[in-house]
Amino acid sequence: MLTKEQIIEKINYQIVVDCYSEYEVAQGWLCSMQDDLEFPFKATAKFKKRDGASELKQVTIIGLEADDHFMGTDFDLEMTDGDYVKNIKYSKLSNIVASEPTMELFQCWDHWVKEY
């Protein structure tokens, strides 16, 4: 896991370096996600049932949603659900079990969303 200083350095000198607009920042995040996320990985997701109750399920994340533009504070990933592939917001995931580069990038994203 990265220290706060390492997170800030990675964000400023690798992810959003030379970015002057919101669009360029979003593109910096997109490129970093495409380069550093390693799939598949496991996570827990909370799903709302028809009766209003919630259920926690372990899911397999298989990719980055192709049309996501990283504008705002969340982004979409693709997960498998039986024979189907569905989109799920990163913010809906918990207990992520992934490679070190993936976890480090998520640390940076979480810091970015909280601090910027």
Beta strands, then each sheet from edge to edge (+ up, - down):
strand 1: 41-48
strand 2: 54-64
strand 3: 76-81
strand 4: 84-89
strand 5: 93-97
sheet 1: 4+ 3- 2+ 1- 5+
end
